[in-house]
Amino acid sequence: MKPYVRWIILAAGALAAVGLFVIVRPSSEPDRGGATQATSSNTPSPQATDGTTEPAETPSPSPSLTADVTVIEVTVQGGAVDGPSEPKVQQGDRVRIVVEADVADEVHLHGYDLSAEVRPGRPAEIEFRATATGVFEVELEESGLVLFQLRVVP
């Protein structure tokens, strides 16, 4: 057998293993009758794009986070993003990100590692307290479309 054939077989096997993992992994999002809700891994992720403070552990959103909330609304139509490009909030503020899209995807807030599913007719909502300072990218995960960069200032 030629050496390059071994590499091709090895690469195909690795790709198949990753694909199988993605297909059979359990969902970390509880089923709430189709309701869209953010999820949290409870593990800080130092993904601020400007290298500032790592986020502290951020709990999953709760209904009690509805008063005095900064709401950031974004609409995605045909790959075009309509909304603020770099909204700014204060550290400690409660923030709700609402994304409406004409495609099914996952809205992901990097750095806080929060995400929510969006579908046509079903907006995604991510609600959290901005505990870490820095600039955090919000994107449609599958398509890689950047929605905005959230700036959290002290």
C-alpha atoms as a printed R data frame, in Angstrom:
    type eleno elety resid chain resno       x      y      z
1   ATOM     1    CA   MET     A     1   0.000  0.000  0.000
2   ATOM     2    CA   LYS     A     2   1.348  3.427 -0.916
3   ATOM     3    CA   PRO     A     3   2.105  5.827  1.970
4   ATOM     4    CA   TYR     A     4  -0.306  8.532  0.779
5   ATOM     5    CA   VAL     A     5  -3.170  6.006  0.737
6   ATOM     6    CA   ARG     A     6  -2.558  5.304  4.445
7   ATOM     7    CA   TRP     A     7  -2.795  9.040  5.184
8   ATOM     8    CA   ILE     A     8  -6.010  9.341  3.222
9   ATOM     9    CA   ILE     A     9  -7.524  6.400  5.118
10  ATOM    10    CA   LEU     A    10  -6.360  7.844  8.445
11  ATOM    11    CA   ALA     A    11  -7.812 11.279  7.609
12  ATOM    12    CA   ALA     A    12 -11.119  9.743  6.481
13  ATOM    13    CA   GLY     A    13 -11.333  7.750  9.720
14  ATOM    14    CA   ALA     A    14 -10.667 10.827 11.832
15  ATOM    15    CA   LEU     A    15 -13.264 12.810  9.896
16  ATOM    16    CA   ALA     A    16 -15.799 10.021 10.340
17  ATOM    17    CA   ALA     A    17 -15.120  9.912 14.096
18  ATOM    18    CA   VAL     A    18 -15.634 13.662 14.448
19  ATOM    19    CA   GLY     A    19 -18.809 13.499 12.361
20  ATOM    20    CA   LEU     A    20 -20.166 10.655 14.472
21  ATOM    21    CA   PHE     A    21 -19.403 12.579 17.672
22  ATOM    22    CA   VAL     A    22 -21.277 15.632 16.404
23  ATOM    23    CA   ILE     A    23 -24.278 13.524 15.440
24  ATOM    24    CA   VAL     A    24 -24.601 11.456 18.642
25  ATOM    25    CA   ARG     A    25 -23.485 13.908 21.334
26  ATOM    26    CA   PRO     A    26 -26.190 14.716 23.873
27  ATOM    27    CA   SER     A    27 -27.727 18.161 23.711
28  ATOM    28    CA   SER     A    28 -26.770 20.437 26.605
29  ATOM    29    CA   GLU     A    29 -29.956 22.423 26.070
30  ATOM    30    CA   PRO     A    30 -33.021 21.255 28.005
31  ATOM    31    CA   ASP     A    31 -36.176 20.704 26.001
32  ATOM    32    CA   ARG     A    32 -38.600 23.475 26.857
33  ATOM    33    CA   GLY     A    33 -41.289 22.801 24.332
34  ATOM    34    CA   GLY     A    34 -39.531 24.606 21.507
35  ATOM    35    CA   ALA     A    35 -38.628 27.685 23.565
36  ATOM    36    CA   THR     A    36 -35.290 29.205 22.713
37  ATOM    37    CA   GLN     A    37 -33.011 29.658 25.681
38  ATOM    38    CA   ALA     A    38 -29.330 30.327 26.192
39  ATOM    39    CA   THR     A    39 -27.051 27.699 27.642
40  ATOM    40    CA   SER     A    40 -23.922 27.994 29.708
41  ATOM    41    CA   SER     A    41 -21.047 25.611 30.158
42  ATOM    42    CA   ASN     A    42 -20.157 27.008 33.637
43  ATOM    43    CA   THR     A    43 -16.536 26.981 32.490
44  ATOM    44    CA   PRO     A    44 -14.910 30.342 31.847
45  ATOM    45    CA   SER     A    45 -13.562 30.694 28.334
46  ATOM    46    CA   PRO     A    46 -10.905 33.357 27.714
47  ATOM    47    CA   GLN     A    47 -12.096 34.346 24.261
48  ATOM    48    CA   ALA     A    48 -12.285 38.140 24.515
49  ATOM    49    CA   THR     A    49 -10.983 39.431 21.212
50  ATOM    50    CA   ASP     A    50  -8.877 42.096 22.910
51  ATOM    51    CA   GLY     A    51  -7.331 39.801 25.539
52  ATOM    52    CA   THR     A    52  -8.882 41.490 28.595
53  ATOM    53    CA   THR     A    53 -10.561 39.974 31.660
54  ATOM    54    CA   GLU     A    54 -11.748 36.387 31.475
55  ATOM    55    CA   PRO     A    55 -15.460 36.040 32.233
56  ATOM    56    CA   ALA     A    56 -16.449 34.689 35.608
57  ATOM    57    CA   GLU     A    57 -18.799 31.749 35.824
58  ATOM    58    CA   THR     A    58 -22.079 32.863 34.242
59  ATOM    59    CA   PRO     A    59 -25.258 31.067 35.281
60  ATOM    60    CA   SER     A    60 -27.970 30.154 32.821
61  ATOM    61    CA   PRO     A    61 -30.487 32.929 32.378
62  ATOM    62    CA   SER     A    62 -33.485 33.066 34.652
63  ATOM    63    CA   PRO     A    63 -36.766 34.942 34.576
64  ATOM    64    CA   SER     A    64 -35.499 37.169 37.405
65  ATOM    65    CA   LEU     A    65 -33.117 38.866 34.937
66  ATOM    66    CA   THR     A    66 -35.907 40.779 33.234
67  ATOM    67    CA   ALA     A    67 -35.830 44.138 35.092
68  ATOM    68    CA   ASP     A    68 -33.311 46.800 34.037
69  ATOM    69    CA   VAL     A    69 -31.975 44.828 31.100
70  ATOM    70    CA   THR     A    70 -30.065 46.292 28.157
71  ATOM    71    CA   VAL     A    71 -31.654 44.736 25.062
72  ATOM    72    CA   ILE     A    72 -29.591 44.344 21.886
73  ATOM    73    CA   GLU     A    73 -31.708 43.391 18.877
74  ATOM    74    CA   VAL     A    74 -30.317 42.060 15.598
75  ATOM    75    CA   THR     A    75 -32.036 40.859 12.436
76  ATOM    76    CA   VAL     A    76 -30.402 38.666  9.784
77  ATOM    77    CA   GLN     A    77 -32.001 38.613  6.306
78  ATOM    78    CA   GLY     A    78 -30.283 37.072  3.310
79  ATOM    79    CA   GLY     A    79 -26.904 37.134  5.053
80  ATOM    80    CA   ALA     A    80 -27.177 40.869  5.862
81  ATOM    81    CA   VAL     A    81 -27.006 41.931  9.514
82  ATOM    82    CA   ASP     A    82 -29.236 44.767 10.720
83  ATOM    83    CA   GLY     A    83 -28.313 45.977 14.190
84  ATOM    84    CA   PRO     A    84 -25.531 47.659 16.140
85  ATOM    85    CA   SER     A    85 -21.984 46.701 15.123
86  ATOM    86    CA   GLU     A    86 -20.356 47.338 18.528
87  ATOM    87    CA   PRO     A    87 -22.861 47.910 21.326
88  ATOM    88    CA   LYS     A    88 -21.364 48.931 24.673
89  ATOM    89    CA   VAL     A    89 -22.549 47.931 28.155
90  ATOM    90    CA   GLN     A    90 -21.162 48.416 31.644
91  ATOM    91    CA   GLN     A    91 -19.631 45.557 33.610
92  ATOM    92    CA   GLY     A    92 -22.347 44.179 35.873
93  ATOM    93    CA   ASP     A    93 -25.199 45.162 33.526
94  ATOM    94    CA   ARG     A    94 -27.870 42.676 32.647
95  ATOM    95    CA   VAL     A    95 -27.939 42.115 28.894
96  ATOM    96    CA   ARG     A    96 -30.435 40.407 26.599
97  ATOM    97    CA   ILE     A    97 -29.400 39.633 23.027
98  ATOM    98    CA   VAL     A    98 -32.341 38.972 20.692
99  ATOM    99    CA   VAL     A    99 -31.584 37.660 17.203
100 ATOM   100    CA   GLU     A   100 -34.150 37.100 14.463
101 ATOM   101    CA   ALA     A   101 -32.930 35.296 11.357
102 ATOM   102    CA   ASP     A   102 -34.249 33.838  8.135
103 ATOM   103    CA   VAL     A   103 -32.053 30.742  8.640
104 ATOM   104    CA   ALA     A   104 -31.712 28.072 11.319
105 ATOM   105    CA   ASP     A   105 -28.401 28.424 13.174
106 ATOM   106    CA   GLU     A   106 -26.867 28.829 16.610
107 ATOM   107    CA   VAL     A   107 -26.202 32.300 18.035
108 ATOM   108    CA   HIS     A   108 -22.976 32.147 20.053
109 ATOM   109    CA   LEU     A   109 -21.589 34.754 22.458
110 ATOM   110    CA   HIS     A   110 -17.861 34.042 22.593
111 ATOM   111    CA   GLY     A   111 -16.016 34.562 25.859
112 ATOM   112    CA   TYR     A   112 -19.121 33.869 27.924
113 ATOM   113    CA   ASP     A   113 -19.692 30.654 25.951
114 ATOM   114    CA   LEU     A   114 -23.448 31.188 25.786
115 ATOM   115    CA   SER     A   115 -25.549 30.115 22.846
116 ATOM   116    CA   ALA     A   116 -29.144 29.788 21.691
117 ATOM   117    CA   GLU     A   117 -30.820 28.283 18.658
118 ATOM   118    CA   VAL     A   118 -32.476 30.610 16.136
119 ATOM   119    CA   ARG     A   119 -34.937 29.592 13.428
120 ATOM   120    CA   PRO     A   120 -37.130 31.522 11.030
121 ATOM   121    CA   GLY     A   121 -40.054 32.769 13.125
122 ATOM   122    CA   ARG     A   122 -38.295 31.793 16.392
123 ATOM   123    CA   PRO     A   123 -35.836 34.405 17.654
124 ATOM   124    CA   ALA     A   124 -32.895 33.407 19.807
125 ATOM   125    CA   GLU     A   125 -32.515 35.074 23.200
126 ATOM   126    CA   ILE     A   126 -29.411 35.087 25.348
127 ATOM   127    CA   GLU     A   127 -29.752 36.817 28.712
128 ATOM   128    CA   PHE     A   128 -26.846 37.183 31.129
129 ATOM   129    CA   ARG     A   129 -24.980 39.513 33.464
130 ATOM   130    CA   ALA     A   130 -21.907 41.129 31.871
131 ATOM   131    CA   THR     A   131 -19.328 40.098 34.463
132 ATOM   132    CA   ALA     A   132 -16.186 40.257 32.322
133 ATOM   133    CA   THR     A   133 -14.760 43.286 30.528
134 ATOM   134    CA   GLY     A   134 -13.494 43.180 26.971
135 ATOM   135    CA   VAL     A   135 -14.807 42.792 23.450
136 ATOM   136    CA   PHE     A   136 -16.825 39.640 22.801
137 ATOM   137    CA   GLU     A   137 -17.888 38.441 19.360
138 ATOM   138    CA   VAL     A   138 -21.472 37.355 18.737
139 ATOM   139    CA   GLU     A   139 -21.937 35.218 15.644
140 ATOM   140    CA   LEU     A   140 -24.113 32.734 13.842
141 ATOM   141    CA   GLU     A   141 -21.963 29.724 14.645
142 ATOM   142    CA   GLU     A   142 -22.691 27.431 11.691
143 ATOM   143    CA   SER     A   143 -22.415 30.090  8.994
144 ATOM   144    CA   GLY     A   144 -19.597 32.013 10.736
145 ATOM   145    CA   LEU     A   145 -21.485 35.299 10.213
146 ATOM   146    CA   VAL     A   146 -20.393 37.903 12.797
147 ATOM   147    CA   LEU     A   147 -23.458 39.742 14.123
148 ATOM   148    CA   PHE     A   148 -21.627 42.264 16.315
149 ATOM   149    CA   GLN     A   149 -18.881 42.713 18.872
150 ATOM   150    CA   LEU     A   150 -20.154 43.373 22.384
151 ATOM   151    CA   ARG     A   151 -17.962 45.808 24.323
152 ATOM   152    CA   VAL     A   152 -18.147 45.453 28.114
153 ATOM   153    CA   VAL     A   153 -16.444 48.342 29.913
154 ATOM   154    CA   PRO     A   154 -15.617 48.734 33.640
